[in-house]
Amino acid sequence: MSNRLGRLAPAVCAALVLAACGESSDPRENTDAGGGDGGSDDGQVTLVMESWRNDDLAIWEDVILPAFHEQHPNIRVTFQPTAPDEYDAALDAKLSGGTAGDLITCRPFDVSLRLFEEGHLTSLADLEGMDAFGDVARAAWSTDDGSESFCVPMASVIHGFLYNTAAFDELGLTPPETEEQFHELLDTIAADGTYAPLVMGTADQWEAATMGLQNIGPNYWNGEEGRQALIDGAERFDDEQYVAAFTELASWAEFLPSGYESMTYPDAQNMFTLGRGAIFPAGSWEIALFNEQADFEMGAFGPPLPEGQDACYISDHTDIGIGMNAATEHPDEVRTFLEWTTSAEFADLYANELPGFFPMSDHDVEVDDPLAQEFLSWREDCESTIRNSYQILSRGEPNLENQLWDLSAQVLNGTVQPADAAAQAQAGLERWYEPQQR
């Protein structure tokens, strides 16, 4: 995305297929996706899909789109990706110039909300199949009051911990369920000295917040209940539960690799996949890349519960949606495709072709990848929520998401104490967000 808040998908979304894309012919050579007829002499309509997921090109072209074309031979969809860090600016330019595709892959929350408010995305409130998605799923692509939805939720990512099963077997360890067990396990790994107990750095900052605070935090602020309470002003960021979450995060510091303060995200990925670390605080987006790079088996466990707590919460964060370009000349065909993306067939295809990116519909989906299935299974026992800084609370200055990156990294680095971090986050909200001003 064009700002730090928007960079939900980490560096794993690198532009691996740009060269291949450059060699292919322009899919709109004989059509005008935004303003032309997009048709052909035989009555077939061609739709173009804009996306930032350029590393998914082969999956869409070889698996997902052929399944749609088989059922709808008169509608052809062409997947047209842009490099992730260029997508927002390029899409804005295309929409303004009338050259954007018919289908728009949607970032969550404010970026897509702005496009809807500017008239670039069409309301999908009456789209058949939207009732398959719950309130949390739709929230990322709806107006603040929930009255209008403008993108179909396609996938979320789930936070948790990946671990090296060989290291666990070697040391006689089992995945922890409570924070007490988690710390006992970390002590054991540290005492052995073969592996870094936790592999994460703070140089890029976002990991400390995304895979740290937002990973364990929902168990402290009770998931959606706490997230909504911050938005409503009923709870504050300097309340006890937020201080406690920062305090638990701070306790990780002694288990991180030597020199973690200068370790980047790619550094941490490499260290873990090379087998030098035991546990990687993670998001499910890591699964495909780690399956490819690691030569050892991996397991996963969810955020360990604070002592005395029975209910569990997971960050099941809304990541990708898809909507209709309001300027398309083929709204009926676009709606046909969007209705298909609400189906059980699409959910199954997407989840299995992109392990770690999970459907948000209420369809029962069986995921073939065992690591992805483990993440997905947590939905059965835990309540889902999303990162608490993403909806509404990062619209002002200071931007809460950016603040949490910095504060979480400083907490791990020992340069800010947990209570001070919570107080600074609260002070930032009070500067511009009226419900938090007392």
C-alpha positions, 0 to 999 in steps of 0.5 A, spaced: 500 500 500 502 507 499 502 508 506 505 504 512 498 502 514 497 498 508 503 494 508 499 488 511 502 483 506 509 482 508 515 482 503 513 475 502 509 478 496 516 480 492 515 481 485 517 474 483 514 474 476 514 481 473 519 479 468 514 474 465 508 479 466 512 484 462 513 479 456 506 477 455 501 481 451 497 486 454 490 483 456 486 489 454 490 490 447 483 488 443 479 491 449 478 497 453 476 494 460 474 501 463 471 504 457 470 499 451 466 494 450 470 488 452 467 484 447 468 479 441 465 477 435 463 471 438 459 474 444 464 473 449 466 478 454 473 479 457 474 482 464 480 484 467 482 483 474 487 488 477 491 485 483 497 486 487 498 479 488 503 478 482 506 472 485 499 469 484 499 469 477 500 462 475 495 460 480 489 464 477 491 463 470 492 455 471 487 453 476 482 458 479 480 462 472 479 455 468 474 453 473 470 459 472 471 459 465 468 452 465 462 454 468 461 461 464 464 460 457 462 467 455 466 470 460 473 470 460 477 473 466 484 476 465 489 476 471 493 483 471 497 484 477 502 490 479 508 490 483 505 490 491 509 497 492 506 500 486 499 497 486 495 503 490 498 509 486 498 505 479 490 503 481 489 510 482 492 513 476 488 507 472 481 509 475 482 516 474 484 515 467 478 510 465 483 505 464 483 500 470 480 493 470 473 491 471 475 487 477 479 491 483 482 487 488 481 490 494 486 492 500 482 492 507 479 498 510 481 505 509 484 505 502 478 501 499 473 505 503 476 511 499 475 508 493 468 507 494 467 514 497 470 517 490 465 513 486 470 508 483 467 502 487 460 499 486 456 497 492 455 490 493 450 490 498 445 486 494 450 481 491 447 474 491 452 470 496 454 476 501 450 473 506 456 467 507 460 472 510 459 475 517 460 482 520 468 481 522 469 479 514 465 484 511 467 490 516 474 491 512 470 493 506 464 496 508 462 503 510 463 505 518 456 504 519 456 497 516 450 499 511 454 498 504 459 493 502 463 494 496 468 488 496 467 481 497 471 478 502 476 473 499 481 471 504 484 472 511 491 471 514 491 468 521 497 469 526 500 464 531 507 461 532 511 456 527 516 451 530 521 447 528 519 440 529 526 437 529 528 441 534 522 440 539 523 432 538 530 433 539 529 437 546 523 433 548 518 439 547 511 439 546 507 446 543 505 450 549 498 452 551 499 457 556 504 462 557 507 459 563 508 453 559 511 457 553 516 461 558 518 454 560 519 451 553 523 458 551 527 457 558 529 449 556 531 451 548 535 457 551 539 453 556 540 447 551 543 453 546 543 449 540 537 454 537 535 461 538 528 460 542 524 465 538 526 468 531 524 475 530 528 482 529 526 489 530 529 493 525 523 493 520 519 494 526 512 492 523 514 485 525 514 487 533 507 489 532 504 485 527 507 478 529 508 480 536 503 485 540 497 483 535 499 476 535 498 475 543 494 481 544 487 479 543 487 474 548 488 480 553 483 485 550 478 479 549 478 480 541 472 483 538 470 486 544 476 490 546 477 492 539 470 495 539 471 498 546 477 502 543 473 505 537 467 506 542 471 510 547 469 505 552 476 502 553 483 506 553 490 504 550 493 505 557 488 500 561 491 494 564 490 489 559 494 493 554 499 494 559 499 487 560 500 485 553 506 490 552 509 486 558 508 479 555 511 482 549 517 485 553 519 478 556 520 475 549 527 480 549 531 475 552 529 469 548 531 473 541 537 472 537 543 476 539 543 482 535 536 482 534 535 490 534 539 490 527 535 483 524 531 485 518 524 481 517 528 477 511 534 476 516 529 472 521 526 468 515 532 466 513 535 464 520 529 460 521 528 456 514 536 454 515 534 451 522 537 455 526 531 457 530 526 453 534 520 458 534 518 463 529 512 468 531 508 468 524 502 469 520 500 464 516 502 468 510 509 465 511 507 457 510 508 457 502 515 460 502 517 456 508 514 450 505 519 451 499 525 454 503 525 449 509 528 442 509 525 440 516 518 439 518 514 445 521 508 445 526 504 451 529 501 453 535 496 458 537 497 464 542 498 461 549 493 463 554 495 468 559 494 464 566 487 463 568 484 464 562 479 459 558 477 463 552 482 464 546 482 469 541 486 469 534 488 475 530 484 472 523 486 478 519 482 480 513 487 481 507 484 481 500 477 482 497 475 484 490 470 489 488 467 492 481 470 498 478 464 502 477 466 504 470 466 497 467 461 496 461 460 489 463 456 490 470 452 483 469 458 479 467 462 482 473 457 481 478 457 473 475 464 473 477 463 476 484 457 471 485 462 466 484 467 468 489 462 467 494 461 460 493 464 454 496 467 452 490 471 458 490 473 458 497 476 451 496 480 452 490 483 459 493 484 456 500 488 450 497 492 453 492 494 459 496 495 455 503 495 460 509 490 465 506 483 463 508 476 464 506 472 468 510 465 465 508 461 460 512 463 454 507 466 448 510 473 448 507 478 442 508 485 445 507 490 439 504 496 443 507 497 440 514 500 446 516 495 451 513 489 446 516 492 447 523 492 454 523 485 454 520 483 449 526 483 454 531 477 458 528 473 452 531 475 453 538 477 461 538 474 467 537 476 471 531 478 478 531 482 483 527 488 487 528 485 493 533 489 499 529 486 497 522 479 500 522 478 507 524 483 508 529 489 510 524 486 515 520 489 521 524 496 523 526 499 520 529 497 514 526 496 508 531 498 503 526 505 506 525 505 508 533 504 501 535 510 499 530 515 503 533 512 502 540 512 495 540 519 495 537 522 499 543 519 495 548 522 489 545 529 493 545 528 495 552 528 503 550 520 504 552 517 500 558 510 497 557 506 502 561 509 508 558 508 504 551 501 504 553 500 511 555 504 513 549 499 510 544 493 512 548 496 520 548 496 519 540 489 517 540 487 523 544 490 528 540 485 526 534 480 521 536 474 524 539 471 518 542 478 517 546 478 524 548 475 525 556 
